[in-house]
């Protein structure tokens, strides 16, 4: 490890590999994924169709699960949000 790398690491500026639990929703539910599995061209469009105002995982966790599951079942080829999220994680990981 070079001095510069050590310094960056100590300053907390070292490049961190993406944690699968913290991948942005835009990357996870990219246009290719949404086009393949839903009636929406993008994740934003999908959320707008359900009248949801969520852009982050934290905001999504505040949505009543039953409402989100119904929207996923109606607009995608998944039965619920967890199935959709799991599939997106698997597809994203396989690209890695």
ROPA-797283 format. One record per atom (N, C-alpha, C): residue in one letter; x, y, z. Coordinates in steps of 0.02 Angstrom, whole numbers, padded with zeros to 5 digits, always signed. Atoms other than C-alpha are relative to their C-alpha. Layout:
residues N
aXYZ ...
//
This chain:
residues 96
x+00043-00059+00000 x+00000+00000+00000 x+00045+00062+00000 x-00040-00061+00004 x+00072+00167-00050 x-00022+00049+00055 x+00016-00051-00050 x+00076+00316+00065 x-00066+00035-00016 x+00062-00034+00021 x-00061+00402-00037 x-00062-00043+00013 x+00057+00045-00013 x-00174+00248-00025 x-00015-00004+00074 x+00008+00003-00072 x-00144+00237+00161 x-00032+00064+00026 x+00027-00064-00020 x-00181+00422+00181 x-00074+00005-00018 x+00070-00002+00021 x-00343+00409+00081 x-00042-00047+00043 x+00035+00048-00041 x-00393+00255+00180 x-00013+00029+00069 x+00008-00029-00067 x-00364+00344+00345 x-00049+00059+00000 x+00046-00056+00006 x-00463+00494+00284 x-00070-00022-00020 x+00065+00026+00018 x-00606+00381+00235 x-00020+00016-00071 x+00016-00019+00069 x-00592+00430+00052 x+00017-00057-00048 x-00018+00056+00044 x-00537+00261-00014 x-00062-00023-00037 x+00057+00024+00039 x-00647+00197-00152 x-00025-00065+00030 x+00030+00059-00030 x-00765+00071-00078 x-00038-00038-00054 x+00040+00039+00047 x-00836-00071-00181 x-00072+00006+00023 x+00070-00009-00017 x-01023-00056-00190 x-00025-00057+00043 x+00032+00048-00044 x-01111-00144-00048 x-00066-00018-00032 x+00063+00019+00032 x-01254-00246-00122 x-00062+00027+00034 x+00057-00027-00036 x-01368-00177+00013 x-00007+00076-00010 x+00002-00072+00009 x-01329+00002-00038 x+00008+00022-00073 x+00000-00017+00071 x-01338-00003-00228 x-00057+00048-00011 x+00054-00048+00012 x-01437+00145-00291 x-00058-00035-00036 x+00059+00030+00032 x-01614+00103-00346 x+00002+00010-00075 x-00006-00013+00071 x-01577+00181-00515 x+00044-00053-00034 x-00044+00052+00028 x-01435+00057-00544 x-00033-00068+00004 x+00031+00065-00012 x-01530-00090-00472 x-00059-00011-00048 x+00059+00005+00043 x-01692-00057-00567 x+00013+00043-00062 x-00017-00039+00060 x-01610+00007-00726 x-00052-00009-00055 x+00050+00002+00054 x-01705+00034-00888 x-00006-00069-00032 x+00002+00067+00029 x-01658-00137-00955 x-00042-00047+00044 x+00038+00042-00047 x-01725-00224-00798 x-00074+00018-00002 x+00070-00022-00001 x-01884-00119-00795 x-00035-00018-00065 x+00030+00017+00065 x-01915-00145-00981 x-00014-00074-00008 x+00007+00073+00005 x-01894-00332-00964 x-00055-00026+00046 x+00045+00028-00051 x-02001-00356-00808 x-00062+00041+00017 x+00058-00042-00020 x-02128-00214-00802 x-00029+00036-00060 x+00033-00041+00051 x-02243-00101-00900 x+00026+00071+00000 x-00029-00067-00006 x-02135+00049-00856 x+00070+00001-00031 x-00066-00008+00031 x-01981+00115-00945 x+00054+00013+00052 x-00049-00016-00052 x-01898+00169-00783 x-00030-00013+00069 x+00024+00010-00069 x-01909+00144-00595 x-00040+00061+00022 x+00037-00060-00017 x-01965+00325-00576 x-00071-00003-00027 x+00066+00005+00031 x-02108+00296-00697 x-00042-00052+00037 x+00034+00052-00037 x-02153+00136-00605 x-00028+00027+00067 x+00021-00027-00064 x-02161+00228-00439 x-00056+00052-00010 x+00052-00051+00014 x-02262+00372-00515 x-00067-00033-00015 x+00062+00035+00016 x-02391+00249-00584 x-00036-00023+00063 x+00030+00021-00063 x-02419+00189-00406 x-00013+00058+00048 x+00007-00060-00042 x-02427+00368-00340 x+00044-00003+00063 x-00048+00003-00055 x-02275+00333-00231 x+00052+00054-00011 x-00049-00054+00003 x-02153+00473-00190 x+00066-00023+00030 x-00060+00027-00030 x-02004+00363-00147 x+00058-00004-00050 x-00060+00002+00042 x-01828+00380-00218 x+00056-00041+00031 x-00052+00037-00035 x-01726+00287-00087 x-00030-00062+00033 x+00024+00061-00035 x-01736+00119+00001 x-00035+00019+00065 x+00030-00021-00063 x-01775+00210+00163 x-00072+00025-00012 x+00068-00025+00016 x-01923+00300+00082 x-00046-00057-00020 x+00041+00057+00020 x-01983+00137+00006 x-00021-00041+00061 x+00018+00038-00060 x-01977+00053+00176 x-00056+00033+00040 x+00055-00035-00034 x-02100+00185+00236 x-00068-00009-00034 x+00062+00013+00036 x-02229+00133+00107 x-00032-00063+00029 x+00036+00058-00025 x-02362+00013+00169 x+00014-00059-00047 x-00022+00057+00040 x-02298-00156+00108 x-00056-00029-00044 x+00057+00028+00037 x-02470-00215+00054 x-00014+00041-00064 x+00012-00044+00058 x-02491-00064-00063 x+00055-00010-00053 x-00055+00010+00046 x-02319-00088-00139 x-00004-00068-00033 x+00007+00067+00027 x-02346-00275-00161 x-00055-00002-00054 x+00055-00002+00049 x-02512-00242-00251 x+00022+00034-00065 x-00025-00037+00058 x-02429-00116-00367 x+00049-00043-00040 x-00049+00044+00033 x-02285-00236-00405 x-00037-00056-00037 x+00037+00055+00032 x-02407-00378-00442 x-00039+00023-00061 x+00040-00027+00055 x-02511-00267-00556 x+00044+00024-00059 x-00041-00033+00051 x-02368-00182-00651 x+00062-00038-00023 x-00061+00038+00017 x-02230-00313-00658 x-00017-00074-00006 x+00010+00072+00000 x-02206-00499-00681 x+00022-00033+00065 x-00016+00026-00066 x-02167-00519-00496 x-00063+00001+00043 x+00059+00004-00043 x-02290-00567-00359 x+00000+00053+00055 x-00004-00049-00054 x-02225-00441-00231 x+00067+00037-00003 x-00059-00042-00001 x-02092-00311-00191 x+00064-00040+00014 x-00059+00039-00018 x-01972-00436-00110 x+00024-00041-00060 x-00019+00039+00060 x-01974-00546-00267 x+00034+00044-00051 x-00029-00047+00048 x-01939-00395-00376 x+00069+00022+00022 x-00064-00022-00027 x-01798-00335-00264 x+00052-00055-00004 x-00046+00057+00004 x-01720-00508-00254 x+00024-00012-00071 x-00018+00010+00070 x-01724-00527-00444 x+00048+00054-00024 x-00043-00056+00020 x-01646-00355-00469 x+00070-00008+00030 x-00065+00012-00032 x-01508-00396-00345 x+00039-00055-00035 x-00033+00056+00034 x-01471-00561-00432 x+00026+00022-00069 x-00021-00023+00066 x-01465-00480-00604 x+00059+00048+00005 x-00055-00049-00009 x-01354-00339-00541 x+00064-00036+00019 x-00059+00037-00023 x-01236-00461-00453 x+00030-00041-00057 x-00026+00041+00055 x-01221-00570-00609 x+00037+00041-00052 x-00035-00044+00046 x-01164-00419-00710 x+00070+00017+00025 x-00060-00021-00033 x-01028-00382-00584 x+00063-00024-00027 
//
